[in-house]
Amino acid sequence: MKAVIDRFEGEYAVLLIEQEEVQIDFPKRMLPENVKEGDILRFNIELDPDETSAQEERVGNLLEKLNRKNKI
């Protein structure tokens, strides 16, 4: 996925994503150093099934603990 840095507003960069130019505010601190307006960024978004499963297990364990606590 590609995005262009449209402008900077405070601590955020306004990015325009792909040809549809979907606008998002992205924290400047998470961008490479020395980026400037007009620079093109590449993003790679992928699903992490292992981490998703681990997160579901953590949440399930927390809910179970809360349910046990509330029954006391």
ChimeraX attribute file (.defattr): number of C-alpha atoms within 10 A of each C-alpha:
attribute: neighborCount
match mode: 1-to-1
recipient: residues
	/A:1	9
	/A:2	14
	/A:3	21
	/A:4	21
	/A:5	21
	/A:6	18
	/A:7	15
	/A:8	16
	/A:9	12
	/A:10	8
	/A:11	10
	/A:12	16
	/A:13	23
	/A:14	19
	/A:15	24
	/A:16	20
	/A:17	20
	/A:18	13
	/A:19	9
	/A:20	7
	/A:21	13
	/A:22	10
	/A:23	15
	/A:24	14
	/A:25	15
	/A:26	16
	/A:27	14
	/A:28	16
	/A:29	10
	/A:30	9
	/A:31	12
	/A:32	9
	/A:33	8
	/A:34	6
	/A:35	13
	/A:36	14
	/A:37	13
	/A:38	12
	/A:39	12
	/A:40	15
	/A:41	16
	/A:42	11
	/A:43	9
	/A:44	6
	/A:45	7
	/A:46	6
	/A:47	7
	/A:48	8
	/A:49	9
	/A:50	9
	/A:51	10
	/A:52	11
	/A:53	11
	/A:54	11
	/A:55	12
	/A:56	12
	/A:57	12
	/A:58	12
	/A:59	12
	/A:60	12
	/A:61	12
	/A:62	12
	/A:63	12
	/A:64	12
	/A:65	11
	/A:66	11
	/A:67	11
	/A:68	10
	/A:69	9
	/A:70	8
	/A:71	6
	/A:72	5
